[in-house]
Amino acid sequence: MVIDVHAHYVPSDSLKVATEVGQRYGLKLEKNERGRDMVTRAGKAILTQLKAEFSDLDLRLSIMDHQGIDMQALSPAGSYFFYWMEAEESLEFARWLNDRLAEAVASHPRRFVAFASVPMQDSQKAAAELERAMTRLGLRGAEIGSNINGRYFDDPGLDPFWEAAQALNALIFVHPQQVVGSERMKDYNLANLIGNPTDTSLAMAKCIFGGVLERFPRLKFLLAHAGGFLPYTWGRLDRGYRIQNSSTSKIAKAPGEYLKLFYFDTITHSATALEYLVANFGADHVLLGSDYPYDMGDPEPVETLRGAKIGARERDQITGANACRLLGIGE
């Protein structure tokens, strides 16, 4: 089975529901100059109608067939995390979205599994919704942003969520959003090209140095875009760890040892980088991903993997076996 673990799904009425949930924030559903729906706040567009590939399941299935993808793990688009709202409204939208994700899975149970959305600005509410989504809806984990309104994973206030995720054996898919330094990356789409991998790297470095994996050693993190820059600079992290004052450290091992616990998708856009990732972290920690249907994704992830110098046994792990194990597919 070939499984794409990085594929975004946005139900067709998401803009309407977001407007209803966010009424007290002044959200309005309007038309842009091209006649397409958009959600505005104080006259500024914050969400726009996405192309059909995001919501049309039949179209999605036809594209998957063309790609040679048997199954996708559906995840929300980062623009719908709504961490900037109060937790109660964010939870309301997350519950609606998770119900829709469960319906999509139920409509094609052999083709889809899904990650939940949770209101990470309130870790107790996020933990409760993760439990509901996994135990009642059958979702397989959660997708979370790389930061929560500027808070990163070393924040002790997030511990109730990590505790719940570990207890539920959830796979936590980390996706960049609201990236650090974006105000200095407005040209050339650099907030995406540089900002996205930077914020993932920052999030997971703070996760490591902050001792999250010391407190919750069975947490499972899947990192978008092949882990950002972190897998390629782990030697620098280890050097920094060795020269720091050990009395202030929150971790008992070099950062690279914790980095080996993470899982990575294949979206490197470079065969050499993908080969490096597999060689250094193992084929059992790399999973096929496309970032469907974004234009910065990999439209032919299976072909990309075939083009890299990776053995047949390792390819089998990457294309499906790892996802089956981590997401409980086939159990």
Stockholm file with secondary structure:
# STOCKHOLM 1.0

chainA/1-331         MVIDVHAHYVPSDSLKVATEVGQRYGLKLEKNERGRDMVTRAGKAILTQLKAEFSDLDLRLSIMDHQGIDMQALSPAGSYFFYWMEAEESLEFARWLNDRLAEAVASHPRRFVAFASVPMQDSQKAAAELERAMTRLGLRGAEIGSNINGRYFDDPGLDPFWEAAQALNALIFVHPQQVVGSERMKDYNLANLIGNPTDTSLAMAKCIFGGVLERFPRLKFLLAHAGGFLPYTWGRLDRGYRIQNSSTSKIAKAPGEYLKLFYFDTITHSATALEYLVANFGADHVLLGSDYPYDMGDPEPVETLRGAKIGARERDQITGANACRLLGIGE
#=GR chainA/1-331 SS CCEEEEEECCCTTHHHHHHHHTGGGTEEEEECTTSCEEEEETTEEEEECCCGGGTCHHHHHHHHHHHTCSEEEEECCGGGCCTTSCHHHHHHHHHHHHHHHHHHHHHSTTTEEECEECCTTSHHHHHHHHHHHHHTSCCCEEEEESCBTTBCTTCGGGHHHHHHHHHTTCEEEEECCSCTTGGGCCSTTHIIIIIHHHHHHHHHHHHHHTTHHHHCTTCEEEEGGGGTTGGGSHHHHHHHHHHSCGGGCSCSSCHHHHHTTCEEESCCSCHHHHHHHHHHHCGGGEECCCCBTCTTSCSCHHHHHHTSSCCHHHHHIIIIIHHHHHHTTTC
#=GC SS_cons         CCEEEEEECCCTTHHHHHHHHTGGGTEEEEECTTSCEEEEETTEEEEECCCGGGTCHHHHHHHHHHHTCSEEEEECCGGGCCTTSCHHHHHHHHHHHHHHHHHHHHHSTTTEEECEECCTTSHHHHHHHHHHHHHTSCCCEEEEESCBTTBCTTCGGGHHHHHHHHHTTCEEEEECCSCTTGGGCCSTTHIIIIIHHHHHHHHHHHHHHTTHHHHCTTCEEEEGGGGTTGGGSHHHHHHHHHHSCGGGCSCSSCHHHHHTTCEEESCCSCHHHHHHHHHHHCGGGEECCCCBTCTTSCSCHHHHHHTSSCCHHHHHIIIIIHHHHHHTTTC
//
